[in-house]
Amino acid sequence: MDRRYGIILAISGASFWGTSGVAVQYLYQHTAITSTWLVAMRLIGAGLLLATWAHHLHCGEIKTLLLEKSAWSELLPFSIIGVGGSQFTYFMAVQYSNASTATVIQFLSPLFIILYTLLVKRILPKRIEIISVFVAIIGTIILVTGGHLEHLSLSTQALIWGLLAAFCTAMEVVLPNQLMQRYQTIPLTGVSMLLCGLCLLPVFVLVPWPHLTIFEWGLIVYIIIVGTLFAYLFFLASIRYIPASTTGMLGAFEPLVATILTIALLGTHLSTFSVIGGTLIILATIIQSLPLEKIIKAHKKAR
C-alpha cells in the first residue's frame, strides 16, 4: 500500500510539472506576458508558500539557514543559477518551441551531472551512464534535426535555451550538495525560490504588467500552487515510500503529460522524429535510474 501511495505521489508531482509547462505555453500564445515577469511571479508566490509550509514542518530551520554565514556561498549560486536559472531558461525554451519539446530537452540534465562528476570530481562514469549518454545524444540529434542531418527542425534559440535549462537543472542538483546534508529539502528550496524572487522584484516596476483575463490569472495561480508547490511537495514526499531511482523513472510522466496536453489542447504538431528523439532522451534518463548493476549481481548470485 505504501509503495502504491508513493508511486501515485511521484506520478502526480511529475504530471503537475508537465501541466504547468502547458499553461505557460498557453499564456505565451494568448497574452503579451514576458518570461521574466512570469518567473518572478512564480518564484515569489511559490517561494512564500513553500517557506511558510517549511516553517510549519521544520520550525526554526529557515532562520538557522539564513543566519549561517558559511551557507551563503552555496545558497546564492543555488538560488540564482539552480532554482531561478532553471525556471527562467525553461520558460524561454517553451517560448521558442513548446512545452513538450522544452521539457524533453530539459531531461538532458543527467548528462551535465555526469560531465560535472567527470571534470570536477574526477570520477569516471559507470558503464550504464556511458550507455545512457550515448542514447541521449542520439535522441537529441534526432529531435533537433527531425531526422534530416543537413538542417535543424528546432530554432537555434529553442535549442540553446533548452540546453541551458538542462544545465541549470543539473546545477540545481549539484550546487547545494553540502546544504542538502545539513538542511531539509523543502525549507532549502522555499528559501532559494524566495531569495531569487526578491532579486527579481524590480521586474514588476520596469516591465509593464500584462492585461490578463480572469482565466489567465487563474492559470498563473495554477502554475504557482499546483505546478510548483504541489509538484515539489508530492514528488519529494514520494521518496518516503519508494526508492529514489523509482521516483526518477516516474519523472518521465512530466514530458509525457506535457506532450499529450500540448497536442490535445493547444494543437501543437510533433513530427514522428520528434517523438522518437524525445522518447530516446527520456529512455536515457530511465536507464540511468535503473539499478542495473545490483540487478545483475543479484541475478548472478541467484544462479
Buried (B, 14 or more C-beta within 10 A) or exposed (E): EEEEBBBBBBBBBBBBBBBBBBBBBBBBEBBEBBBBBBBBBBBBBBBBBBBBBBBEEBEEBBEEBEEEEEBEEBBBBBBBBBBBBBBBBBBBBBBBBBBBBBBBBBBBBBBBBBBBBEEEEEEEBEEBBEBBBEBBBBBBEBBBBBBEEEEBBBEEEBBBBBBBBBBBBBBBBBBBEEBBEEBBBBBBBBBBBBBBBEBBEEBBEEBEEBEBEEEBEEBBEBBBBBBBBBBBBBBBBBBEBBBEBBBBBBBBBBBBBBBBBBBEEBEBEBEEBBBBBBBBBBBBBBBBBBEBEEEEEEEEEEE
